[in-house]
């Protein structure tokens, strides 16, 4: 999972670097604001992509009938289902990332901070569930 987070962060940083290297005034709008994905949709897609990456990395997901697929191909199939869920395409997702990078890079950072908060919250909840079940077992054995 850590590798996939690093990969996505490297991708975003690379795009930021490319966007910042353009001359001022020479940047064209890559996607109009009315076509870009909303922030909550972007956050959800980022979040679900990281979950999918972790599941594939841990070999928790396999695609039936496709035993020879690479991790990249499995990721792509899963990503397509995520895009379908949010009624968008890979292209519209990537264009939206570029729009945020060009116009609101700080907001893109905030979106990622929210994704990290969600992961931390889920981890804490899982930890609480485990400690609650341990406490229940201990109280029942006394």
Rosetta silent file (secondary structure, phi, psi, omega in degrees, C-alpha in Angstrom):
SEQUENCE: XXXXXXXXXXXXXXXXXXXXXXXXXXXXXXXXXXXXXXXXXXXXXXXXXXXXXXXXXXXXXXXXXXXXXXXXXXXXXXXXXXXXXXXXXXXXXXXXXXXXXXXXXXXXXXXXXXXXXXXXXXXXXXXXXXXXXXXXXXXXXX
SCORE:     score description
SCORE:     0.000 S_00000001
   1 L     0.000  -38.560 -178.992    0.000    0.000    0.000 S_00000001
   2 H   -63.078  -38.354  178.548    2.839    2.346    0.813 S_00000001
   3 H   -62.858  -39.611 -178.974    4.301    1.825   -2.673 S_00000001
   4 H   -70.632  -36.167  176.378    1.024    2.769   -4.330 S_00000001
   5 H   -64.485  -43.763  178.632    0.694    5.916   -2.211 S_00000001
   6 H   -62.477  -40.720  179.575    4.248    6.844   -3.122 S_00000001
   7 H   -61.566  -45.904 -179.451    3.499    6.160   -6.803 S_00000001
   8 H   -66.274  -42.211  178.451    0.447    8.400   -6.822 S_00000001
   9 H   -62.790  -39.817  176.596    2.273   11.140   -4.925 S_00000001
  10 H   -63.582  -39.687  177.229    5.160   10.948   -7.392 S_00000001
  11 H   -61.574  -48.169 -178.749    2.694   11.221  -10.275 S_00000001
  12 H   -63.041  -41.898  179.604    1.022   14.275   -8.727 S_00000001
  13 H   -65.634  -37.301  177.970    4.390   15.876   -7.981 S_00000001
  14 H   -63.793  -43.141  179.012    5.567   15.209  -11.541 S_00000001
  15 H   -65.645  -39.945  176.247    2.481   16.848  -12.967 S_00000001
  16 H   -59.156  -44.295  179.898    2.969   19.779  -10.583 S_00000001
  17 H   -62.408  -45.647  178.387    6.531   20.139  -11.766 S_00000001
  18 H   -62.875  -41.502 -179.400    5.516   20.050  -15.415 S_00000001
  19 H   -66.782  -35.298 -177.872    2.732   22.559  -14.839 S_00000001
  20 H   -77.306  -17.256 -179.142    5.055   24.914  -12.984 S_00000001
  21 H   -80.777  -14.627  179.991    7.668   24.825  -15.767 S_00000001
  22 L   -71.411  149.829  177.603    5.354   26.430  -18.323 S_00000001
  23 L   -69.360  142.735  177.183    5.758   30.111  -19.004 S_00000001
  24 L   -58.785  140.040  179.603    3.138   32.350  -17.376 S_00000001
  25 L    85.679  -17.276 -179.457    0.387   33.166  -19.822 S_00000001
  26 L   -91.832   -8.068 -179.381    1.277   30.189  -22.032 S_00000001
  27 L   -76.192  133.131  174.121   -0.841   27.767  -20.041 S_00000001
  28 L  -103.682  154.782  176.929   -4.086   26.824  -21.643 S_00000001
  29 L   -68.420  124.262  179.925   -7.000   25.510  -19.708 S_00000001
  30 L   -78.812  -31.234  178.186   -6.809   21.722  -19.916 S_00000001
  31 L  -150.160  140.049  179.696  -10.406   21.269  -18.862 S_00000001
  32 L   -74.240  151.808 -175.887  -13.111   23.813  -18.282 S_00000001
  33 H   -58.274  -34.701 -178.048  -14.296   24.225  -14.715 S_00000001
  34 H   -71.584  -15.151  178.466  -17.793   23.047  -15.588 S_00000001
  35 H   -99.196  -10.671 -176.151  -16.406   19.686  -16.806 S_00000001
  36 L   -76.381  157.692  179.135  -14.091   18.967  -13.892 S_00000001
  37 L   -76.825  144.280  178.531  -14.944   16.521  -11.149 S_00000001
  38 L   -67.108  156.638 -176.776  -16.127   17.877   -7.826 S_00000001
  39 H   -58.763  -43.191 -178.145  -13.730   17.798   -4.874 S_00000001
  40 H   -65.851  -34.664  176.774  -15.684   15.149   -2.951 S_00000001
  41 H   -67.596  -44.367  178.382  -15.735   12.875   -6.006 S_00000001
  42 H   -58.663  -46.607  179.250  -11.989   13.370   -6.500 S_00000001
  43 H   -58.752  -46.032 -179.704  -11.349   12.527   -2.842 S_00000001
  44 H   -62.403  -40.787  178.887  -13.489    9.397   -3.044 S_00000001
  45 H   -65.082  -46.804  176.912  -11.719    8.233   -6.202 S_00000001
  46 H   -55.314  -47.698 -177.352   -8.285    8.838   -4.668 S_00000001
  47 H   -60.046  -50.081 -177.647   -9.353    6.956   -1.542 S_00000001
  48 H   -67.647  -32.197  176.379  -10.802    3.981   -3.397 S_00000001
  49 H   -64.123  -40.953  179.625   -7.789    3.790   -5.713 S_00000001
  50 H   -67.936  -37.583  175.426   -5.472    3.497   -2.724 S_00000001
  51 H   -62.178  -45.709 -179.966   -7.664    0.792   -1.195 S_00000001
  52 H   -61.466  -44.326  178.928   -7.607   -1.057   -4.536 S_00000001
  53 H   -58.993  -42.542 -179.701   -3.823   -0.675   -4.804 S_00000001
  54 H   -65.117  -42.826 -179.165   -3.389   -2.098   -1.314 S_00000001
  55 H   -64.680  -40.460  178.741   -5.673   -5.036   -2.018 S_00000001
  56 H   -68.071  -42.313 -179.515   -3.863   -5.856   -5.259 S_00000001
  57 H   -62.090  -35.604 -179.415   -0.456   -5.469   -3.585 S_00000001
  58 L   -89.622    7.259  179.533   -1.500   -7.831   -0.820 S_00000001
  59 L    58.400   33.597  177.227   -2.949  -10.246   -3.394 S_00000001
  60 L   -86.040  -14.054 -178.676   -6.398   -9.868   -1.835 S_00000001
  61 L  -123.956  132.319  173.156   -7.925   -9.277   -5.276 S_00000001
  62 L  -134.454  147.801  179.253   -7.690  -11.513   -8.279 S_00000001
  63 L   -97.796  117.393 -178.021   -9.544  -11.228  -11.534 S_00000001
  64 L   -56.926  134.631  176.168  -11.285  -14.506  -12.373 S_00000001
  65 L    78.641    2.562 -178.714  -10.123  -16.063  -15.617 S_00000001
  66 L  -129.287   63.137 -175.436   -7.186  -13.669  -15.972 S_00000001
  67 L   -72.013  -17.968 -176.334   -4.346  -15.368  -14.140 S_00000001
  68 L   -96.766    7.738 -179.242   -1.676  -13.874  -16.397 S_00000001
  69 L   -71.537  143.211  174.992   -2.559  -10.211  -15.783 S_00000001
  70 L   -79.384  167.225  177.765    0.129   -7.962  -14.378 S_00000001
  71 H   -59.724  -39.457  178.962   -0.497   -5.839  -11.299 S_00000001
  72 H   -60.684  -42.767 -179.646   -0.787   -2.796  -13.563 S_00000001
  73 H   -67.102  -39.232  177.391   -3.481   -4.496  -15.652 S_00000001
  74 H   -65.428  -44.564  176.383   -5.436   -5.561  -12.567 S_00000001
  75 H   -55.855  -44.199 -178.593   -5.150   -2.007  -11.190 S_00000001
  76 H   -61.892  -42.406  178.093   -6.454   -0.668  -14.496 S_00000001
  77 H   -63.190  -42.510  179.847   -9.475   -2.982  -14.413 S_00000001
  78 H   -67.414  -43.300  178.799  -10.247   -1.991  -10.839 S_00000001
  79 H   -58.627  -40.140  179.169   -9.734    1.710  -11.603 S_00000001
  80 H   -60.172  -38.564  178.521  -12.210    1.426  -14.485 S_00000001
  81 H   -68.631  -33.095  176.585  -14.835    0.104  -12.068 S_00000001
  82 H   -67.522  -44.914  177.913  -14.114    3.034   -9.732 S_00000001
  83 H   -59.871  -42.892  179.304  -14.493    5.501  -12.617 S_00000001
  84 H   -60.564  -42.413 -179.436  -17.757    3.819  -13.596 S_00000001
  85 H   -57.604  -38.428 -177.861  -19.024    4.088  -10.018 S_00000001
  86 L   -99.237   14.033  174.877  -18.478    7.865  -10.076 S_00000001
  87 L    54.329   48.919  176.831  -19.729    8.233  -13.650 S_00000001
  88 L  -141.009 -179.552  177.766  -16.445    9.513  -15.043 S_00000001
  89 L  -121.620  167.166  174.979  -13.564    8.311  -17.192 S_00000001
  90 H   -57.402  -41.052 -178.422   -9.852    8.026  -16.638 S_00000001
  91 H   -63.161  -44.527 -179.401   -9.444   10.985  -18.957 S_00000001
  92 H   -67.457  -34.047  176.650  -11.880   13.181  -17.022 S_00000001
  93 H   -65.068  -47.841 -179.836  -10.187   12.192  -13.757 S_00000001
  94 H   -65.438  -39.552  176.937   -6.733   13.042  -15.108 S_00000001
  95 H   -62.636  -38.600  178.999   -8.000   16.289  -16.649 S_00000001
  96 H   -65.966  -40.240  175.874   -9.512   17.221  -13.306 S_00000001
  97 H   -58.790  -46.310  179.998   -6.211   16.566  -11.548 S_00000001
  98 H   -63.934  -37.582  178.508   -4.514   18.841  -14.056 S_00000001
  99 H   -62.244  -46.467  178.902   -7.204   21.507  -13.616 S_00000001
 100 H   -62.712  -40.101  178.407   -6.696   21.487   -9.859 S_00000001
 101 H   -61.944  -39.997 -179.837   -2.932   21.605  -10.337 S_00000001
 102 H   -74.223  -39.503 -168.754   -3.242   24.623  -12.620 S_00000001
 103 H  -108.646  -32.605 -177.445   -5.927   26.491  -10.760 S_00000001
 104 L  -144.021   62.161 -177.663   -6.128   25.280   -7.164 S_00000001
 105 H   -60.949  -31.774  179.224   -3.022   23.258   -6.269 S_00000001
 106 H   -66.408  -34.266  179.059   -3.559   23.956   -2.590 S_00000001
 107 H   -68.531  -34.662  176.298   -7.042   22.417   -2.819 S_00000001
 108 H   -63.518  -40.476  177.053   -5.564   19.255   -4.336 S_00000001
 109 H   -62.583  -41.793  178.469   -3.246   19.054   -1.345 S_00000001
 110 H   -63.084  -40.488  177.492   -6.240   19.469    0.984 S_00000001
 111 H   -57.862  -45.579 -179.422   -8.051   16.656   -0.833 S_00000001
 112 H   -66.741  -35.194  176.429   -5.101   14.361   -0.230 S_00000001
 113 H   -62.544  -39.029  177.216   -4.940   15.412    3.409 S_00000001
 114 H   -64.391  -39.753  178.067   -8.603   14.393    3.723 S_00000001
 115 H   -61.699  -44.702  179.008   -7.812   11.016    2.158 S_00000001
 116 H   -62.932  -40.894  177.480   -4.995   10.481    4.663 S_00000001
 117 H   -60.195  -41.267  178.750   -7.348   11.499    7.502 S_00000001
 118 H   -62.402  -42.853  177.756   -9.874    8.907    6.312 S_00000001
 119 H   -62.665  -45.297  179.782   -7.202    6.206    6.321 S_00000001
 120 H   -62.106  -39.545  178.295   -6.050    7.219    9.792 S_00000001
 121 H   -65.105  -42.704  178.107   -9.644    7.216   11.032 S_00000001
 122 H   -63.340  -40.995  178.514  -10.249    3.749    9.573 S_00000001
 123 H   -62.943  -42.604  178.975   -7.057    2.451   11.162 S_00000001
 124 H   -64.162  -41.245  179.147   -8.116    3.873   14.536 S_00000001
 125 H   -63.856  -40.914  178.216  -11.573    2.313   14.207 S_00000001
 126 H   -64.024  -41.889  177.395  -10.071   -1.070   13.387 S_00000001
 127 H   -61.753  -40.227  178.633   -7.772   -0.746   16.393 S_00000001
 128 H   -66.761  -40.562  178.686  -10.736    0.106   18.628 S_00000001
 129 H   -62.309  -41.446  179.456  -12.740   -2.855   17.330 S_00000001
 130 H   -66.107  -43.509 -178.804   -9.843   -5.186   18.054 S_00000001
 131 H   -67.914  -34.837  176.467   -9.318   -3.799   21.562 S_00000001
 132 H   -64.162  -41.974 -178.921  -13.078   -4.010   22.260 S_00000001
 133 H   -69.472  -34.738  177.106  -13.159   -7.659   21.201 S_00000001
 134 H   -66.906  -42.375  178.993  -10.092   -8.415   23.330 S_00000001
 135 H   -63.323  -38.541  178.224  -11.711   -6.712   26.319 S_00000001
 136 H   -64.031  -45.054  179.343  -14.894   -8.727   25.782 S_00000001
 137 H   -63.692  -43.199 -179.665  -12.973  -11.991   25.646 S_00000001
 138 H   -64.422  -41.378 -179.013  -11.000  -11.078   28.778 S_00000001
 139 H   -69.623  -30.092  178.497  -14.108  -10.130   30.751 S_00000001
 140 H   -75.869  -22.009 -177.825  -15.830  -13.373   29.701 S_00000001
 141 H   -90.072  -11.009 -178.707  -12.890  -15.495   30.820 S_00000001
 142 L   -80.971    0.000    0.000  -12.714  -14.018   34.327 S_00000001
